[in-house]
Amino acid sequence: SAQAVSAAVQGRAPNTPGGVPASHVVQGELFGILLDLLIRDQTNGVRSLDDLMRDLMAAYRGEPGYTPEQLQAQAAKTCACDVRLLFESYITGARPMDFNRYLALAGLRVKVARTKVDGVDGVKATLEEVVNADSRDKQLRALFLRP
């Protein structure tokens, strides 16, 4: 889980679970994208991950930080939605991230193809627009991909 990897990196656990190198930074960035999409979808594009971060700063200013439970509670308040499954799946749990489930909220999907370059196997991921996305999906996509 992202929580276990973070604890290992911060020295609170002997090593990365399973002995597999992992990056808590990359996991956090990817989780943030999914959470941002959920917040934007649930608030019709009115709120985003930026709002959650501002809410956290306001709620815990001067504190030494906030707990994972406080983060989850604030995320639920920011989007006025249930974020429990997202946190249980990808923060405390170790499920593979279902990017297409959340990207679909913005009329997007990831297409993954196996490749071979100079005899070395690899993977190529491409972000695609869903052709039959409805106008709400397209509106969220425009907000999400705004420069």
Protein Blocks (a to p, Z undefined) as FASTA:
>chain_A
ZZlmmmmmnopafbdehhiacdfklmmmmmmmmmmmmmmmmnnomacfklmmmmmmmmmg
oiabdcfklmmmmmmmmnopafklmmmmmmmmccdcdfklmmmmnopacddddddeehia
cddddddddfklcfklmmmmmmmmpZZ
